[in-house]
């Protein structure tokens, strides 16, 4: 590993993500993985389902 890469990895370890950042990353991950298997999956569908799950969780 180069010194530059090592420094970047160390900086990345110190990043504190907000709850909103984590949620956006979760949705992006879900979209990326499901879209590979089903090209009809859209970001909008992922967002709708994520919001539905959040509403059910808070009920």
C-alpha positions in Angstrom: 0.0 0.0 0.0 1.4 3.4 -0.9 1.8 6.1 1.7 -0.9 8.2 0.0 -3.4 5.4 0.0 -2.5 4.6 3.6 -3.2 8.2 4.6 -6.5 8.2 2.8 -7.6 4.9 4.5 -6.7 6.5 7.9 -8.7 9.6 7.1 -11.7 7.4 6.0 -11.6 5.6 9.4 -12.2 8.9 11.2 -15.2 9.9 9.2 -18.4 10.0 11.3 -21.5 9.5 9.1 -24.8 11.1 10.0 -27.9 9.0 10.2 -29.0 10.6 6.9 -25.7 9.7 5.2 -26.0 6.1 6.5 -29.6 5.9 5.2 -28.6 7.2 1.8 -25.8 4.7 1.6 -28.1 1.9 2.6 -30.6 2.8 -0.1 -27.9 3.1 -2.7 -26.5 -0.3 -1.8 -30.0 -1.8 -2.0 -30.6 -0.2 -5.4 -27.3 -1.3 -6.8 -27.7 -4.9 -5.7 -31.3 -5.3 -6.7 -31.0 -3.5 -10.0 -28.3 -6.0 -11.1 -30.9 -8.8 -10.8 -33.9 -6.9 -11.9 -33.5 -4.0 -14.3 -37.0 -2.8 -13.5 -36.0 -1.8 -10.0 -35.7 2.0 -9.7 -34.3 4.3 -7.1 -37.9 5.5 -6.6 -39.1 1.9 -5.8 -36.2 1.5 -3.3 -37.1 4.9 -1.6 -40.8 4.0 -1.4 -40.0 0.6 0.2 -37.5 2.2 2.6 -40.0 4.8 3.7 -42.7 2.1 4.1 -40.3 0.0 6.3 -39.6 3.1 8.4 -43.3 3.9 8.9 -44.0 0.3 9.9 -41.0 0.3 12.3 -42.2 3.5 14.0 -45.8 2.3 14.4 
